Amino acid sequence: MTDRLPELRQALRGVLDPETGRDLIAMGMIYDLRHEAGTVHVTMTTTTRGCPLTEMLRMGVQAALLSVPGIAAVEVTLTWEPPWSPDRMEPPAP
Amino acid sequence: MPGKHLSRWTLAWFGSALLALLAACGLGLLGVAGPGAWTGGNGLALVHVFALGWLCQVMMGALVQFVPVLAARPLALPMLALPALLVSSAGTVALALGFLVLEGREALQPLFLAAPAAIGLGFAMVAAMVGATLSSRDSLRLAEVRMVLLALLALAGLWLSGAMMVLTLSGRDPAVDLSQALPLHMLLGIGGWLSLAAFGVSYKLFAMFLIAPDQGGRLRGAVFLAAALLVAVLLAAFLMVLAGRPAEGATTVALGLIPVLILLYLAEIARIWRSRRRVAPEVNMLWSRAALAFLGFAMALSVPGWLLGGPWAEAAVFAALVGWLSTLTLAQLVKIVGFLTWIQVFAPRIGRQPVPMVQKLIDAKAATLCLALWSAGTLAGCLALLAASPAGFRLAAALLSLAALGIVRELIAVRHLSHLAAEERPAPLPPLILPLLQPR
């Protein structure tokens, strides 16, 4: 089976945090990404536990991954342990 | 459910508050009150349209929206949001008109006496929503949550002191010594309720908007302790006034605590600012610095204000209400309305279609101009009060009116997505004010 993680990560690069304009991977909000037999398992967080965008971001991640050919199901788990901090962000592109 | 952490009536609260702001600025421009003319019926009416109609309403609307973010749980008793808005708005209008009794309009006496009941009912409903949302074991560990709860305690004291003064001014019992009750009423409102609520919410908002670590820690705990002491002293002092005992000593202690509280708060905000990842802060945060400067200015003026009274006290109160609290609110309102509008229109498209960034909904240059004008008007107002110049004060009111109109215009533009290119604007547009979200 080919490693599909690069294209899955690429799909998540299209899900932007509207406040910073950076994608969720660059924001360090995707804690885990796995693929097993057509199902993608994602563990993600938000910048703060009470973020009003939490549910929309979760649904956005689900939609972006389902748009990848061959992906039949996406399971998104939200966690705030460990809590997000700006240290998780990728350095800005030069 | 999308938007489960959003209150449907937030924009209605903001709209009601902005109407009161425009009304207060207009009354100031007409010369209804001014230097040395705040304790008559007209002056008190203007002050309460501003402090209660604008600042209290906008703070209550903001709390109803943001306590779910602070506590990470949905708003409790959300069905109270609309009745609370309606009854507190009606109470504010009744109180403002009721003060005209002091100008000889005796027919307004029933309105004057009914106002505290309506306002109290509105406050109680907001306190129930906010208090029930924040009161969980996890939330209470956070100093910022406890700070907002302290603000609610001060709100109760503010209402009680205000209601007692209305009874006294109406010639009914039990009467209180107005010269002692008035400073406590103002301190409970400005230093207790409004400032502590602003402190509590600002920690989270500033960290979010600056992309800074939200660590809390000892400094925030120290701010909470100072705030708790301040509210305790203010409430004890008011109880002494109710018992007919002198409270100047306690009031002086409270005034001595305020600089400690403010300096500790500013030290933590400076830490958040220094640790930010957002290299170029947006207009809301840039102008929040002006609000923080006015907070320091009000603190500096409060010393001669207490010792000398008169113009110094008027300028200190003006710097706090118009400079610190209003500049902060207006600056953040631009961003918050942009953010709520973005959630309403674009959030369902995340991950499915391209979406604009939140800041594209806002014209930062227009907002900057309005906030600069507001700050200039505030400075002019402080100087006019210190110089006891009615003409100067009307000039300041003109600047503030222009700035307020400009901000309202910008907020309407944000709601109409006017700053986006036509192809980025979905149809139909969201309603301007009511309600924020469609029932699902």
Chai-1 contact restraints between the chains, C-beta under 6 A:
chainA,res_idxA,chainB,res_idxB,connection_type,confidence,min_distance_angstrom,max_distance_angstrom,comment,restraint_id
A,V15,B,G351,contact,1.0,0.0,6.0,A-B,restraint_1
A,P18,B,W342,contact,1.0,0.0,6.0,A-B,restraint_2
A,P18,B,M357,contact,1.0,0.0,6.0,A-B,restraint_3
A,P18,B,V358,contact,1.0,0.0,6.0,A-B,restraint_4
A,E19,B,V358,contact,1.0,0.0,6.0,A-B,restraint_5
A,G21,B,M357,contact,1.0,0.0,6.0,A-B,restraint_6
A,R49,B,A72,contact,1.0,0.0,6.0,A-B,restraint_7
A,G50,B,P68,contact,1.0,0.0,6.0,A-B,restraint_8
A,G50,B,V69,contact,1.0,0.0,6.0,A-B,restraint_9
A,G50,B,A72,contact,1.0,0.0,6.0,A-B,restraint_10
A,P52,B,H5,contact,1.0,0.0,6.0,A-B,restraint_11
A,P52,B,L6,contact,1.0,0.0,6.0,A-B,restraint_12
A,E55,B,P2,contact,1.0,0.0,6.0,A-B,restraint_13
A,M56,B,P2,contact,1.0,0.0,6.0,A-B,restraint_14
A,M56,B,A347,contact,1.0,0.0,6.0,A-B,restraint_15
A,M56,B,I350,contact,1.0,0.0,6.0,A-B,restraint_16
A,G60,B,I350,contact,1.0,0.0,6.0,A-B,restraint_17
A,G60,B,G351,contact,1.0,0.0,6.0,A-B,restraint_18
A,A63,B,G351,contact,1.0,0.0,6.0,A-B,restraint_19
A,A63,B,R352,contact,1.0,0.0,6.0,A-B,restraint_20
A,A64,B,G351,contact,1.0,0.0,6.0,A-B,restraint_21
A,S85,B,P213,contact,1.0,0.0,6.0,A-B,restraint_22
A,P86,B,I211,contact,1.0,0.0,6.0,A-B,restraint_23
A,P86,B,P213,contact,1.0,0.0,6.0,A-B,restraint_24
A,P86,B,R277,contact,1.0,0.0,6.0,A-B,restraint_25
